[in-house]
Amino acid sequence: MPSEKEPSLIRIARESGDRSPVEPLNLGQRVRELRKERAWTLEQAAQEAGLARSTLSKIENDQMSPTFELMKKLAEGLGIDMPQLFTPPKKAQVNGRMDVTRSQSGQAHVTPTYEHELLNASLTKKTMLPYRAYIRARSFDEFDGWIRHDGEEFLYVLTGTIRLFTEFYEPVDMKRGDSAYYDASMGHNVVSTSSEDALILWVTSLV
């Protein structure tokens, strides 16, 4: 359960001599906003700050009152000054953002089972990660266990046929034009069932 104690940094701010009214701030929500601005997953942010993923998750969900030392490490990991952790963000909105990726010009990222082409990689602060992937794997045994990560995922078959394996459902055979939407924290793997590598569009939410 969230601690009833006032967050350490808010106490420090109130004791610093600044007597102006302090607007209530949800510290966990502020930390989450700062992380999402960088398009980082919980794992990435925790690694940058030298914290356990579970610790950062508890901070973001107001399940613990972080110590001064924890917040110092988190600020350093985010590359900001500590006061920014308890300062409400400015009312700013980015309008009219756009990025175009021409055919076959995405950022390549190859693994033993997939050949990814990251799309719109130059656009920062995204909430979605779009990419195309050629599916090299032909068997579940080619994977080192389940793939799982934060967020949700959308899959659309562009060419060929695939089999979608998920941790809690029976395998699903899919063909061109079929799509799936699922919780990416649930174990999942995709294999090609066509003679050539199947091609799919993946969109992953960044949380």
N, C-alpha and C positions, 0 to 999 in steps of 0.2 A: 504494500500500500504506500502511496506517497507520504513522505515525511511531513509533519506539521511544522517543522522548523523552517525558519526563513532561510532561503538559499544564501550561502556564505558570501558570494560576491555582492548581492544586494545589500547585505548588512555592511560590508566594507564601504560601498558607495554612500550609504547613509551616514557612516561615521567619518567620512572624509572631509566634512565641513560644508558640503553642498546642501543647503537647506531648501532648495527648490523642491516642489512636489515631485514625488517619484511615481511614475505611472506603473501600475501592476504589470508584471511581465511573466509570461509562462516560459520559464527557462528551457524546459525540454523542447517546446515548440520552436524557440529561437535557435537552439542548437541544430534541430532538424532542418530549419530554413537555411542556415549557413552551410550545412552539408549538401543540401540539394542544389544550392547556388553553384556548387563546384561539380555537380553531377557525379557525386561519390556515393557508392553503396556504403552500408554500415561497415562492411569489412574493410573497405578502403580507408574510410575516415578513422576507424579504430586503429588500423595499422599506422597511419600517419601520426596519430597522437600517442601511440605506444600503449593503447588501452585494450582490454579484452572486448570483443564484440558484444558480449552480454552486458558489460558495464555501460557501454555507450547506449545500448538499447534501453537499459533501465533509466538512464539520464533523460533520454528523449521522451520516454513514456511516463516521466515523473514518478518513477518507482523507487528512486533514491535521491537523497540530498547530497550532491557531490561536495567533496572537500575542496579547500583552496588549491591543494596540490593537483588534484584531478583536473580542475578547471584550468589550471595553468598549463598542464600538458595538452589539454584539448585545444586551448587557444593557440599554442605553439604549433600543433598539428594542422590547424585550420589556417595558419599564417596570419593571425590577427592579434590585436592588442586585447588584453583581458576585458577592458570596459565594453568592448563591442559585444561581448557575450550577454550583457544585461542591458544593452542600449537598444530600444526598439528600432527596427529598420526604418529608413526613410520611405515615405510613400512614393515609390518609384515603379514605373511600369514600362517594360520594353514593348514598343509597338512596331509592327511592320517587319519583323525578322523573317529572313528567308535565306535559304542556301540551296544551290542546285548541284547535284552530282550527275555528271554526264555518264552515258553508258560505258561500262567497263573501266571507269576511272575512280572507283571507290578505293578505300584503304584496305589492302590485303592482310589477312590474318589467318595463317594456315595451322591446322592441328592434325593429328593422325586420323581423326574421324570426320572432320569438317574442313571446308575451305571457305572461310568467311570473306565477304566484301563489305566493309563498314561504309555506310552511306551518310552523307552530310556530316562528315567527321570534323569539319572546320567550324561548325556551329556549336558554341559553348552554351552551358547552362540549359541543356535539353532536359526534358522530363521523359523522353522516349529515346531508345537506341534502335534505329532501323538498320538492318543488314540483310544481304542475300547470302545464301550458303549452298554450296555444292555438298551433297551428302556422300562422303566416301565410304562410310561404314556399311557393311552388309550383314553384320551380326551384332547382337547385344554384347557378346563376349569381347568385342573389340574395345569396349569402354572399361575404364577402371572404376566400376561402380556407377551409381547414379550421378547425373548432373543436377545440381540444385543451387539456387541463388535467390536473393530477395526480389520482390516485385511480381508482376504478372507478365504473361507472354502471349503474343499472337503469332500464329504460324499460318502461312498460305502457300499451297503447293503450286509452283509455277510450271515445272516440267517433270515428267517421270512419275514414279509412284514411291510411296514411303510407308513405313510402319512406325507409328508413334507409340512408344512405350512410356507408361506413367506408373508411378508407385502404387496408386490406389485403384487403378482401372485396368481392364483387360486391354491388350494391345489393339490399336485401331489402324486398319489399312486405309490409306488415303491416296487420291489421284489428283491430277491437275484440276484446279478450281476449288478443291476442298480446303477448309480452314479449321483451325482449332484455337481456343482461347483457354488458358489454364493458369493456375497458381504455380509460379516458377519455383517456389520453395518446396513443392512436391517433386520428388525425384522424377527425371524425365530424360529420355534418349530417343534419337531418331535414326533409323537406318533406311537405306535405299533398297527397294525391292525390284527396281527396274534394271535392265542390263547396263545402262549408263548411269552415271551419278545423277540423282535427282537434284533439282534446283528449287529451293524454297525461299520465301521472304519471311524474315523473322522481325518482330518488333517487340522489344523488351522495355518495360517501364523501369525508370530509375527512381528508386525510393531510398 
